[in-house]
Amino acid sequence: MGLIINKPDFVGKYKIGGTNFDAVDKYIDRYEVKFLKELLGVELFGLFKIAYDADPTLVPTPIYKAIFDPISEDNDTGCEPKVIQNNGMKQMLIGLIWFEFVRDLTIKMTNAGPKNDEAEVSNSADLNFMYQYYNEAVHDWQTIQWFINKNEADYPTFNGETLTIAHWAL
């Protein structure tokens, strides 16, 4: 069970097949806190976690609610895009963890090295959609960090790492 996301969150676009569903918890455990620390920095993550543990709605702490909820703001810097928006921190985490999970499913380690997993009765899908979903999650990441930088007085302990989209998957 994760801090923000759990196995039942992987539905719709991010659905994971039933035979693999039990392994999702391991990916949540491995990546959720790691991604949050990279997104916010260790100190800001610690403060966010205290607020989230106290009240997952984050209503009492509007600065954390603002970066958790979907963001939709006019970009008044004169730069493109003119509207900055994302799907929120939870969707970002689901997308990034889904990507790690699905990417690992498509590659199997053998004695001869990594190989694509292929079934005898089906054809492999074009995997570009994985990177499109990954890029959407990265966009959400970038939007959260844009918002934090825009409101830097509210987030003085921010020390997050940048994440870039996968250009070669476009």
C-alpha positions, 0 to 999 in steps of 0.5 A, spaced: 500 500 500 502 506 497 502 513 501 498 516 495 496 511 490 494 503 491 493 497 486 486 499 485 488 506 482 490 502 476 484 502 472 482 505 465 488 508 461 492 505 466 489 498 467 494 492 468 492 485 466 489 481 472 495 476 471 500 481 473 496 485 478 499 482 484 506 485 482 503 492 482 504 493 490 512 492 489 512 497 484 508 502 488 513 500 494 519 501 490 517 507 486 512 512 489 516 515 495 522 515 490 519 519 485 516 524 490 523 525 493 525 527 486 519 531 484 520 535 491 526 534 494 527 530 500 526 536 505 519 538 501 517 531 501 518 530 508 513 536 509 508 534 504 508 527 507 507 530 514 501 534 511 498 528 507 499 523 513 495 528 517 489 529 512 489 526 505 485 532 503 490 537 504 485 542 506 488 544 512 495 546 508 493 549 502 500 550 499 501 542 499 493 541 496 495 546 490 501 542 488 497 535 489 491 537 485 490 538 478 493 545 476 490 549 471 493 556 470 494 562 465 502 562 464 503 570 465 510 569 463 509 571 455 512 564 454 508 558 451 504 555 452 499 560 455 495 555 459 499 551 464 495 545 466 496 538 469 492 532 471 495 532 478 500 529 483 496 522 483 495 521 476 503 523 475 505 517 480 500 512 477 503 514 470 510 513 472 509 507 476 505 504 470 510 505 465 516 502 470 511 496 470 509 495 463 516 496 461 519 491 465 513 486 463 515 487 455 523 485 457 525 478 460 532 477 462 534 470 459 541 467 460 543 470 453 541 477 455 535 481 455 529 479 450 522 481 448 517 477 451 513 474 445 507 469 446 506 464 440 499 466 439 499 473 439 503 479 436 507 484 440 504 491 440 507 497 438 510 500 445 510 507 443 503 508 447 508 507 453 512 512 452 506 517 450 503 515 457 510 516 460 511 523 457 504 525 459 506 523 466 512 527 465 508 533 463 504 533 470 511 533 473 514 539 470 507 543 471 508 541 478 515 544 478 513 550 474 508 552 479 512 551 485 518 555 482 512 560 480 510 560 488 517 559 490 516 563 497 511 558 499 516 552 497 523 555 500 525 547 501 524 545 494 530 541 491 527 537 486 530 534 480 528 535 473 525 530 468 524 530 461 520 527 456 522 521 451 523 525 445 525 519 441 518 516 442 514 522 439 
